[in-house]
Amino acid sequence: MQITFDLPDEVVAQLHPIEDKLPQVLELGLRDLEYIVRIAKTRALVKLKETRN
């Protein structure tokens, strides 16, 4: 799949040295994001449960 989007120059400068690894970087970033969302949902459920007790 090919995706095109605009990035700030600062981000482009950071990504340029690892250009050949961008698919792996994106995959790892998505995994991290999913993990963060799961943690946030879990914390919200725990907090909700605590307020109901």
DRENGU-223615 format. One record per residue: residue number from 1; residue in three letters; chain; x, y, z of N, C-alpha, C in turn. Coordinates in Angstrom, 2 decimals. Example, Ala and Ser with C-alpha at 12.3 -4.5 7.8 and 13.67 -1.06 7.14 Angstrom:
1 / ALA / A / 13.19 / -5.69 / 7.80 / 12.30 / -4.50 / 7.80 / 13.20 / -3.30 / 7.80
2 / SER / A / 12.85 / -2.25 / 7.08 / 13.67 / -1.06 / 7.14 / 12.90 / 0.03 / 7.87
// end
This chain:
1 / MET / A / 0.85 / -1.17 / 0.00 / 0.00 / 0.00 / 0.00 / 0.90 / 1.23 / 0.00
2 / GLN / A / 0.46 / 2.22 / -0.70 / 1.20 / 3.47 / -0.73 / 0.33 / 4.56 / -0.14
3 / ILE / A / 0.91 / 5.31 / 0.80 / 0.20 / 6.39 / 1.48 / 1.03 / 7.66 / 1.34
4 / THR / A / 0.35 / 8.75 / 1.09 / 1.03 / 10.05 / 0.96 / 0.45 / 11.01 / 1.98
5 / PHE / A / 1.32 / 11.70 / 2.71 / 0.86 / 12.72 / 3.65 / 1.98 / 13.72 / 3.88
6 / ASP / A / 1.63 / 14.87 / 4.41 / 2.60 / 15.93 / 4.68 / 3.08 / 15.83 / 6.12
7 / LEU / A / 4.36 / 16.05 / 6.30 / 4.96 / 16.05 / 7.63 / 5.75 / 17.33 / 7.83
8 / PRO / A / 5.81 / 17.80 / 9.07 / 6.65 / 18.96 / 9.36 / 8.13 / 18.64 / 9.06
9 / ASP / A / 8.88 / 19.64 / 8.72 / 10.31 / 19.45 / 8.40 / 11.08 / 18.77 / 9.52
10 / GLU / A / 10.72 / 19.08 / 10.77 / 11.42 / 18.48 / 11.91 / 11.24 / 16.96 / 11.93
11 / VAL / A / 10.02 / 16.52 / 11.63 / 9.73 / 15.07 / 11.62 / 10.45 / 14.42 / 10.44
12 / VAL / A / 10.45 / 15.06 / 9.31 / 11.15 / 14.53 / 8.14 / 12.63 / 14.35 / 8.45
13 / ALA / A / 13.22 / 15.32 / 9.13 / 14.64 / 15.23 / 9.48 / 14.89 / 14.04 / 10.41
14 / GLN / A / 13.97 / 13.77 / 11.32 / 14.12 / 12.62 / 12.23 / 13.96 / 11.30 / 11.49
15 / LEU / A / 13.09 / 11.26 / 10.52 / 12.80 / 10.02 / 9.81 / 13.79 / 9.71 / 8.70
16 / HIS / A / 14.45 / 10.72 / 8.17 / 15.34 / 10.51 / 7.04 / 16.41 / 9.44 / 7.30
17 / PRO / A / 17.09 / 9.43 / 8.45 / 18.13 / 8.42 / 8.68 / 17.57 / 6.98 / 8.77
18 / ILE / A / 16.30 / 6.83 / 9.06 / 15.72 / 5.49 / 9.19 / 14.67 / 5.23 / 8.11
19 / GLU / A / 14.83 / 5.90 / 6.99 / 13.87 / 5.83 / 5.90 / 13.56 / 4.40 / 5.48
20 / ASP / A / 14.57 / 3.54 / 5.47 / 14.36 / 2.16 / 5.04 / 13.61 / 1.32 / 6.08
21 / LYS / A / 13.45 / 1.85 / 7.26 / 12.77 / 1.12 / 8.34 / 11.40 / 1.71 / 8.68
22 / LEU / A / 10.89 / 2.60 / 7.85 / 9.62 / 3.27 / 8.14 / 8.46 / 2.30 / 8.34
23 / PRO / A / 8.32 / 1.22 / 7.58 / 7.22 / 0.29 / 7.86 / 7.29 / -0.30 / 9.27
24 / GLN / A / 8.48 / -0.64 / 9.72 / 8.63 / -1.18 / 11.08 / 8.36 / -0.12 / 12.13
25 / VAL / A / 8.80 / 1.10 / 11.87 / 8.56 / 2.20 / 12.80 / 7.06 / 2.45 / 12.94
26 / LEU / A / 6.37 / 2.45 / 11.82 / 4.92 / 2.66 / 11.84 / 4.22 / 1.52 / 12.58
27 / GLU / A / 4.64 / 0.29 / 12.32 / 4.03 / -0.85 / 12.99 / 4.23 / -0.78 / 14.51
28 / LEU / A / 5.45 / -0.47 / 14.93 / 5.72 / -0.35 / 16.37 / 4.93 / 0.79 / 17.00
29 / GLY / A / 4.84 / 1.89 / 16.28 / 4.07 / 3.02 / 16.79 / 2.60 / 2.68 / 16.96
30 / LEU / A / 2.05 / 1.94 / 16.01 / 0.65 / 1.52 / 16.12 / 0.44 / 0.56 / 17.28
31 / ARG / A / 1.40 / -0.35 / 17.48 / 1.31 / -1.26 / 18.64 / 1.32 / -0.47 / 19.94
32 / ASP / A / 2.23 / 0.50 / 20.02 / 2.30 / 1.34 / 21.23 / 1.00 / 2.10 / 21.45
33 / LEU / A / 0.45 / 2.64 / 20.39 / -0.80 / 3.38 / 20.49 / -1.94 / 2.48 / 20.97
34 / GLU / A / -2.04 / 1.28 / 20.42 / -3.06 / 0.33 / 20.86 / -2.89 / -0.02 / 22.33
35 / TYR / A / -1.64 / -0.20 / 22.76 / -1.36 / -0.52 / 24.16 / -1.79 / 0.64 / 25.07
36 / ILE / A / -1.47 / 1.86 / 24.67 / -1.84 / 3.03 / 25.46 / -3.35 / 3.16 / 25.57
37 / VAL / A / -4.05 / 2.92 / 24.48 / -5.52 / 2.99 / 24.49 / -6.09 / 1.92 / 25.42
38 / ARG / A / -5.54 / 0.71 / 25.36 / -6.04 / -0.36 / 26.26 / -5.82 / 0.00 / 27.71
39 / ILE / A / -4.66 / 0.55 / 28.03 / -4.38 / 0.95 / 29.41 / -5.36 / 2.03 / 29.85
40 / ALA / A / -5.60 / 3.01 / 29.00 / -6.52 / 4.10 / 29.34 / -7.92 / 3.56 / 29.57
41 / LYS / A / -8.37 / 2.63 / 28.73 / -9.70 / 2.04 / 28.91 / -9.77 / 1.25 / 30.21
42 / THR / A / -8.73 / 0.49 / 30.50 / -8.70 / -0.29 / 31.73 / -8.74 / 0.62 / 32.95
43 / ARG / A / -7.95 / 1.68 / 32.92 / -7.95 / 2.62 / 34.05 / -9.32 / 3.28 / 34.22
44 / ALA / A / -9.96 / 3.62 / 33.10 / -11.28 / 4.23 / 33.18 / -12.29 / 3.26 / 33.77
45 / LEU / A / -12.22 / 1.99 / 33.39 / -13.14 / 1.00 / 33.94 / -12.90 / 0.79 / 35.43
46 / VAL / A / -11.65 / 0.74 / 35.83 / -11.33 / 0.59 / 37.25 / -11.85 / 1.78 / 38.04
47 / LYS / A / -11.64 / 2.97 / 37.51 / -12.11 / 4.18 / 38.19 / -13.63 / 4.18 / 38.29
48 / LEU / A / -14.31 / 3.78 / 37.22 / -15.76 / 3.71 / 37.23 / -16.24 / 2.70 / 38.27
49 / LYS / A / -15.59 / 1.56 / 38.31 / -15.95 / 0.53 / 39.29 / -15.76 / 1.04 / 40.72
50 / GLU / A / -14.66 / 1.75 / 40.95 / -14.39 / 2.30 / 42.28 / -15.44 / 3.32 / 42.69
51 / THR / A / -15.92 / 4.11 / 41.75 / -16.89 / 5.14 / 42.11 / -18.28 / 4.53 / 42.37
52 / ARG / A / -18.51 / 3.34 / 41.84 / -19.81 / 2.68 / 42.07 / -19.82 / 1.90 / 43.36
53 / ASN / A / -18.68 / 1.65 / 43.96 / -18.62 / 0.90 / 45.23 / -18.74 / 1.79 / 46.41
// end
